[in-house]
Amino acid sequence: MVWRTLFVVTTTVISMLLPFFGGVVSLLGAFAFWPLTVYFPVEMYISQKKIPKWSTRWLCLQTLSVACLIISITAAAGAIAAISHDVKTTKPFHTSY
């Protein structure tokens, strides 16, 4: 319980100090989404069920995987654009009331 509380407090303080923390988190999420949520599970399913290459089911699963890859690349590009914009317009450790 102490470890979790310290982790939450530390993460909250870091997020308050870095105004572009949300952009960094979205970039990490964009990088982690496709391989962990789509690619590996689809490939394991294909391997487990022994789906033959170029069958209709295989093509549909690969199309789903490529579509999610494109979405993930787009999300990463948006996160990079947001971070670069925030870095240019904000001053770290500076508050504006």
Residue frames as a rotation matrix with the C-alpha (Angstrom) as fourth column:
MET 1
0.572 0.820 0.000 0.00
0.820 -0.572 0.000 0.00
0.000 0.000 -1.000 0.00
VAL 2
0.408 -0.505 -0.760 2.88
0.147 -0.786 0.601 2.35
-0.901 -0.357 -0.247 0.75
TRP 3
-0.639 -0.689 0.342 4.54
0.407 0.074 0.911 1.59
-0.652 0.721 0.233 -2.59
ARG 4
-0.181 0.659 0.730 1.35
0.968 -0.012 0.252 2.29
0.175 0.752 -0.636 -4.50
THR 5
0.761 0.468 -0.450 0.74
0.576 -0.806 0.137 5.54
-0.298 -0.364 -0.882 -2.65
LEU 6
0.028 -0.847 -0.530 4.29
0.069 -0.528 0.847 6.73
-0.997 -0.060 0.044 -3.31
PHE 7
-0.666 -0.242 0.706 3.95
0.665 0.237 0.709 5.79
-0.339 0.941 0.003 -6.97
VAL 8
0.271 0.864 0.424 0.71
0.944 -0.324 0.056 7.74
0.186 0.386 -0.904 -7.36
VAL 9
0.729 -0.046 -0.683 2.12
0.299 -0.877 0.377 10.78
-0.616 -0.479 -0.625 -5.56
THR 10
-0.328 -0.938 -0.116 5.31
0.181 -0.183 0.966 10.72
-0.927 0.295 0.230 -7.65
THR 11
-0.532 0.191 0.825 3.41
0.845 0.182 0.502 10.36
-0.054 0.965 -0.258 -10.91
THR 12
0.585 0.811 0.002 1.05
0.811 -0.585 0.012 13.17
0.011 -0.005 -1.000 -9.97
VAL 13
0.455 -0.499 -0.737 3.91
0.127 -0.783 0.609 15.51
-0.881 -0.370 -0.293 -9.12
ILE 14
-0.642 -0.707 0.297 5.69
0.363 0.060 0.930 14.73
-0.675 0.705 0.218 -12.39
SER 15
-0.217 0.634 0.742 2.50
0.966 0.031 0.255 15.30
0.139 0.772 -0.620 -14.35
MET 16
0.770 0.488 -0.411 1.98
0.568 -0.818 0.093 18.65
-0.291 -0.305 -0.907 -12.66
LEU 17
0.122 -0.827 -0.549 5.55
0.040 -0.549 0.835 19.76
-0.992 -0.124 -0.034 -13.40
LEU 18
-0.884 -0.424 0.195 5.43
0.170 0.096 0.981 18.76
-0.435 0.900 -0.013 -17.07
PRO 19
-0.219 0.871 -0.440 2.60
-0.569 -0.480 -0.667 20.50
-0.793 0.105 0.601 -18.93
PHE 20
0.005 0.182 -0.983 3.00
-0.970 0.240 0.039 18.14
0.243 0.954 0.178 -21.87
PHE 21
-0.675 -0.261 0.690 2.72
-0.558 0.793 -0.246 14.98
-0.482 -0.551 -0.681 -19.76
GLY 22
0.299 0.885 0.356 -0.52
-0.257 0.434 -0.863 13.98
-0.919 0.167 0.357 -21.52
GLY 23
0.650 -0.136 -0.747 1.24
-0.759 -0.070 -0.648 14.13
0.036 0.988 -0.149 -24.88
VAL 24
-0.477 -0.879 -0.031 4.02
-0.863 0.474 -0.172 11.87
0.166 -0.055 -0.985 -23.62
VAL 25
-0.468 0.389 0.793 1.51
-0.319 0.763 -0.562 9.38
-0.824 -0.516 -0.234 -22.26
SER 26
0.654 0.744 -0.138 -0.41
-0.374 0.159 -0.914 9.40
-0.658 0.649 0.382 -25.55
LEU 27
0.239 -0.657 -0.715 2.82
-0.930 0.055 -0.362 8.78
0.278 0.752 -0.598 -27.46
LEU 28
-0.758 -0.508 0.409 3.66
-0.625 0.746 -0.232 5.80
-0.188 -0.431 -0.882 -25.27
GLY 29
-0.065 0.838 0.542 0.12
-0.230 0.516 -0.825 4.51
-0.971 -0.178 0.159 -25.72
ALA 30
0.677 0.286 -0.678 0.33
-0.691 -0.071 -0.720 4.86
-0.254 0.956 0.149 -29.48
PHE 31
-0.235 -0.856 -0.461 3.57
-0.906 0.364 -0.214 2.87
0.351 0.368 -0.861 -29.54
ALA 32
-0.845 -0.131 0.519 2.21
-0.409 0.782 -0.470 0.15
-0.344 -0.609 -0.714 -27.27
PHE 33
0.057 0.998 0.040 -1.30
-0.741 0.069 -0.668 -0.20
-0.670 0.008 0.743 -28.77
TRP 34
0.447 0.234 -0.863 -0.62
-0.868 0.347 -0.356 -2.05
0.216 0.908 0.358 -32.01
PRO 35
-0.420 -0.643 -0.640 1.92
-0.523 0.748 -0.409 -4.68
0.742 0.163 -0.650 -30.99
LEU 36
-0.972 -0.052 0.231 0.42
-0.229 0.452 -0.862 -5.56
-0.060 -0.890 -0.451 -27.63
THR 37
-0.321 0.939 0.123 -3.28
-0.439 -0.032 -0.898 -5.28
-0.839 -0.342 0.423 -28.40
VAL 38
0.620 0.612 -0.492 -3.52
-0.679 0.105 -0.726 -6.28
-0.393 0.784 0.480 -32.05
TYR 39
0.168 -0.590 -0.790 -0.45
-0.892 0.251 -0.377 -7.79
0.420 0.768 -0.484 -33.71
PHE 40
-0.802 -0.580 0.139 0.63
-0.580 0.703 -0.413 -10.44
0.142 -0.412 -0.900 -31.19
PRO 41
-0.327 0.730 0.601 -2.89
-0.366 0.489 -0.792 -11.66
-0.872 -0.478 0.107 -30.35
VAL 42
0.611 0.545 -0.574 -3.80
-0.722 0.086 -0.687 -11.89
-0.325 0.834 0.446 -34.06
GLU 43
-0.075 -0.729 -0.680 -0.62
-0.839 0.415 -0.352 -13.80
0.539 0.545 -0.643 -34.88
MET 44
-0.840 -0.194 0.507 -1.14
-0.485 0.688 -0.541 -16.15
-0.244 -0.700 -0.672 -31.93
TYR 45
0.119 0.962 0.247 -4.74
-0.493 0.273 -0.826 -16.78
-0.862 -0.023 0.506 -32.99
ILE 46
0.540 0.019 -0.841 -3.64
-0.832 0.165 -0.530 -17.55
0.129 0.986 0.105 -36.56
SER 47
-0.488 -0.828 -0.278 -0.95
-0.728 0.561 -0.395 -19.90
0.483 0.010 -0.876 -35.26
GLN 48
-0.687 0.263 0.677 -3.22
-0.482 0.533 -0.696 -21.63
-0.544 -0.804 -0.240 -32.74
LYS 49
0.323 0.932 0.164 -6.09
-0.375 0.285 -0.882 -22.20
-0.869 0.223 0.442 -35.15
LYS 50
-0.502 -0.643 0.579 -3.69
0.312 0.489 0.814 -23.11
-0.806 0.590 -0.045 -37.99
ILE 51
0.625 0.722 -0.296 -5.40
0.051 -0.417 -0.908 -20.72
-0.779 0.552 -0.298 -40.39
PRO 52
0.115 -0.614 0.781 -3.92
0.924 0.355 0.142 -21.17
-0.364 0.705 0.608 -43.88
LYS 53
-0.581 -0.412 -0.701 -2.25
0.146 -0.901 0.409 -18.19
-0.800 0.135 0.584 -45.51
TRP 54
-0.940 0.183 -0.289 -4.30
-0.342 -0.513 0.788 -16.23
-0.004 0.839 0.544 -48.03
SER 55
-0.503 0.856 -0.121 -7.59
0.831 0.518 0.205 -17.70
0.238 0.003 -0.971 -46.81
THR 56
0.127 0.653 0.746 -10.50
0.308 -0.741 0.596 -15.32
0.943 0.154 -0.295 -46.25
ARG 57
0.903 0.210 -0.375 -10.13
0.403 -0.112 0.908 -15.40
0.148 -0.971 -0.186 -42.47
TRP 58
0.053 -0.971 -0.232 -6.35
0.927 -0.039 0.374 -14.82
-0.372 -0.235 0.898 -42.70
LEU 59
-0.488 -0.203 0.849 -6.86
0.667 -0.714 0.212 -11.86
0.564 0.670 0.484 -45.04
CYS 60
0.521 0.751 0.405 -9.50
0.232 -0.582 0.780 -10.33
0.821 -0.313 -0.477 -42.76
LEU 61
0.789 -0.269 -0.552 -7.27
0.579 0.024 0.815 -10.67
-0.206 -0.963 0.175 -39.70
GLN 62
-0.293 -0.948 0.119 -4.27
0.928 -0.252 0.276 -9.21
-0.232 0.192 0.954 -41.51
THR 63
-0.201 0.322 0.925 -6.43
0.500 -0.778 0.380 -6.33
0.842 0.539 -0.004 -42.81
LEU 64
0.856 0.508 -0.101 -7.56
0.305 -0.337 0.891 -5.64
0.418 -0.793 -0.443 -39.24
SER 65
0.404 -0.792 -0.458 -3.95
0.797 0.059 0.601 -5.65
-0.448 -0.608 0.655 -38.08
VAL 66
-0.524 -0.609 0.596 -2.82
0.832 -0.514 0.207 -3.25
0.180 0.605 0.776 -40.82
ALA 67
0.219 0.685 0.695 -5.76
0.366 -0.718 0.592 -0.91
0.904 0.125 -0.408 -40.17
CYS 68
0.927 0.098 -0.361 -4.88
0.373 -0.191 0.908 -0.77
0.020 -0.977 -0.214 -36.47
LEU 69
-0.043 -0.996 -0.076 -1.22
0.933 -0.068 0.352 -0.16
-0.356 -0.056 0.933 -37.37
ILE 70
-0.376 -0.030 0.926 -2.25
0.628 -0.743 0.231 2.83
0.681 0.668 0.299 -39.48
ILE 71
0.694 0.674 0.254 -4.39
0.210 -0.526 0.824 4.16
0.689 -0.518 -0.506 -36.62
SER 72
0.696 -0.493 -0.522 -1.47
0.640 0.095 0.763 3.72
-0.327 -0.865 0.382 -34.22
ILE 73
-0.377 -0.846 0.378 0.94
0.926 -0.338 0.167 5.53
-0.014 0.413 0.911 -36.56
THR 74
-0.039 0.468 0.883 -1.56
0.390 -0.807 0.445 8.37
0.920 0.361 -0.151 -36.93
ALA 75
0.908 0.378 -0.181 -1.97
0.284 -0.238 0.929 8.61
0.308 -0.895 -0.324 -33.16
ALA 76
0.256 -0.899 -0.357 1.82
0.867 0.049 0.497 8.69
-0.429 -0.436 0.791 -32.70
ALA 77
-0.471 -0.397 0.788 2.13
0.762 -0.634 0.136 11.47
0.445 0.664 0.601 -35.28
GLY 78
0.399 0.710 0.580 -0.57
0.203 -0.685 0.700 13.46
0.894 -0.162 -0.418 -33.50
ALA 79
0.859 -0.131 -0.494 1.13
0.503 0.040 0.863 12.95
-0.094 -0.991 0.100 -30.14
ILE 80
-0.182 -0.982 0.053 4.47
0.959 -0.165 0.231 14.09
-0.218 0.093 0.971 -31.55
ALA 81
-0.295 0.148 0.944 2.82
0.501 -0.817 0.285 17.19
0.814 0.557 0.167 -33.03
ALA 82
0.760 0.637 0.126 1.13
0.193 -0.407 0.893 17.97
0.620 -0.655 -0.432 -29.71
ILE 83
0.565 -0.635 -0.527 4.36
0.748 0.125 0.651 17.52
-0.348 -0.762 0.546 -27.75
SER 84
-0.436 -0.788 0.434 6.34
0.895 -0.430 0.118 19.73
0.093 0.440 0.893 -30.14
HIS 85
0.042 0.538 0.842 3.65
0.293 -0.812 0.505 22.41
0.955 0.225 -0.192 -29.96
ASP 86
0.913 0.345 -0.216 3.54
0.277 -0.139 0.951 22.26
0.298 -0.928 -0.223 -26.16
VAL 87
0.214 -0.917 -0.336 7.32
0.931 0.087 0.355 22.41
-0.296 -0.389 0.872 -25.86
LYS 88
-0.493 -0.398 0.774 7.39
0.706 -0.703 0.089 25.57
0.509 0.590 0.627 -27.98
THR 89
0.017 0.649 0.761 4.59
0.036 -0.761 0.648 27.36
0.999 0.016 -0.036 -26.13
THR 90
0.919 0.376 -0.121 5.12
0.115 0.040 0.993 26.41
0.378 -0.926 -0.006 -22.49
LYS 91
-0.054 -0.911 0.408 7.80
-0.632 -0.285 -0.720 27.19
0.773 -0.297 -0.561 -19.94
PRO 92
0.137 0.091 -0.986 8.53
0.459 0.876 0.145 24.25
0.878 -0.473 0.078 -17.61
PHE 93
-0.272 -0.167 -0.948 8.14
0.960 0.028 -0.280 24.96
0.074 -0.985 0.153 -13.90
HIS 94
-0.999 0.028 0.041 6.37
-0.028 -1.000 -0.001 28.23
0.041 -0.002 0.999 -14.66
THR 95
-0.357 0.930 -0.084 2.84
0.871 0.299 -0.391 28.93
-0.338 -0.213 -0.917 -13.52
SER 96
-0.907 0.166 0.387 0.49
0.058 -0.861 0.506 31.43
0.417 0.481 0.771 -15.07
TYR 97
-0.483 0.754 -0.445 -2.33
0.790 0.157 -0.592 32.62
-0.377 -0.638 -0.672 -12.83
